[in-house]
Amino acid sequence: MNEVRTLLEKVWICKDTEKETYYRVKRDIPNFQKFLREQMGWKLIHTENLLKLEKIPAHAEAFMGIEEFTEIRDYCIFCVVLMYLEDKEEEEQFLLSELIDYVETQLKAYMTIDWTSFTQRKSLVRVLQYMEKLQMLRVYEGRSEAFGAEAGQEVLYENTGYSKYFATSFPTDISQYESWEDFEAADFEEVQENRGAARIHRVYRQLVTCPAMYWGKNSDPDALYLKNERQWVAKYLRENLGGNLDIYKNAACLTLEEGDVYGSVHPRDAMLPEAVLLVCAEIQKELKKRKLQKQENECIYIEKNKFIKLLLACRKKWSEGWSKEFREMEEKKLCETVIQYMKNWMMIRVEGEQVTILPGAGRMTGFYPEDFKIK
């Protein structure tokens, strides 16, 4: 088993619930610590009870959020709950009513908090259940979801102490930051004196944490490093994570072998990835017919309504092979679902009414056999 992959897949490894995994990864640290430090530039937190790899990406991407959260409010509440636990001792118990009073006090200057609102209570429940899942909280008496059904429900929690390891420590004051772009800008300013190491970290992080790495110009410094050092980059990635490094004119990606994968995978045996493979095949057909034009940067620019027409035509053509859910799904929902999936896998970018089809959409296609309709 690959221990670096284990650290990548998990937020952290707690000894009290994953004792065997904890000790297996701990024993292997000397074998991969240099790779994490020198190539990735990541910090490995190692305590008596917990192992955590701080997986800071090269660039922020939309798919990197917490999957369980659906509203910005969820993240705001989550941050405040982390603040609340910061003042609690390990194994200290507290009541939900105490916590919600604290959350309301801290957030009232930034947003309206009304616990009689079902959607706001559900936000808090999502946060609490996520923290239970990661063992930052332990329910001693009651159920978190009961608060979602009715305000005033009481729950007794215990602080495990793990929450203090969730947030990343920053070397500078971030209180004036207003967006993720401020964090990236600060990182760039900090590493001006050590640009070589920063470039190495960016390249490896992008290849490891994202479906693809793109560049617009051949003079891009990260692309130049990758092309010049491709043998070493491929070697270090293969030795520590497996897979092959594929480099194209304006893109690169780490491709894993079938049967030797980890994390979220595309394509996989499900209807949505299958539909996306068919959409990608249709894009490539349109390209060969010169109905779509590829630009110098290997991207295709198309109006959003034309992209939607292509998507719907694809369903009409192959609907007999699609699941009942996707055959009967409303057009708007289908388009939103497919577009979001392709955005998450960095196959397209959507900016207003324009869709940019990225090189990643040309790497894989799907098709049904010639006798598909007959059978």
Phi, psi and omega in degrees: 000143182269114186287330177294319177300320180300316179293326179290322184285331185254147174298315174198172179239117180264132183294325186289339179246339180228058187301314182296315179296318179304309183288328179294315180292319180300318180295331185269356183308315180302334183281337182235359184298321180296319178298315180295321184283312188273317182273315184273331183068031182256152179262132177255115178272127186225108178240181179296336185238356188210144172237129179217130174260121180281098188271075179279123183281169176290319180219149178287134176233151184300327184284356184274004179288177177283119188303324183288341184271140183239348182230154174300325179304324180302316181292322179297314179297318180302315179298320180291322178295322175299319177298318180298316182289339180300329182268002180260144176282159176297134182073006176286139182260154179205160182263151178300322180299323177294318182295315184291330175296319180294315180300314180298317181296318183286329187261347187299336179283344184247334180202161179280127178247121181223103184285356173280347179279126181299317182295324179287323177295321179296327176300312179296320180297317178301319179296311182297319180292324176296318180290327174294318180301320179271004175066026173283332177236151174231126180282121181266323180204130180100190180220134181299319184295342179296328179293329177295326181282326184205128177295149178097353178291136183256142177221140177256123182247163173232134178278124181275340182095350182287337185301331183291348179262358184285309184285146177276142177273134180250141182284349181236167178286123182251010185296338181263000180291142182242345180204172178297335180296329178295324179293317180293321179296319179295319178300319181295318181294321183294330188258013180302326180281347182225053187295330180298311180295321180297320179296317178301313181298318181299315183297310181295319181297318181295318181292326185276325187260349184235157178296334183202162173238127182241155172213150184269328184235150178294341180274001179304124185299323179293320179294320179298317178298314182299316181291320181289328184249024188303323181294317181289319179299314179299319181297311182295321179293317181295318182292326186259334183231343185085178178088177182238145177270118178252126180239131179241189183300312183232022183204160175209154177201158175264117182252125181268153179285146177299132182089354178227063185239168177209164179067203176284137187235139169227133354279163176220173185281081178203159186293319184297309176300324179297316179298319180295322177299320179292322177297317179297322178296320180294321178299316181293326176295316179297327179293317179294327179280358181066021174279341172238147183242130177269134181272177183302328181274013178073009179261156176243130180252129185216146177293145185300320181295327176291322178295319179296320178298320178298318181296313182292326177295326178294317178296317181300321183290321188244016188302330182295338179264356183270156179293160180303320180301313183280334176293321186260358181299139177304144184304317182298314181294320179300312181298316179298319182295312181292316181297317179297319179298315181291327175295315181298326180267013175056040173266333178219161168234142178241122179231102183064238181260017178241137176249128174259116178273116186272162181305332181301334180288345181263001184277329183224143175226165177227150178207153174266154181297159184301326181268019184304310184289328179295314181288000000 
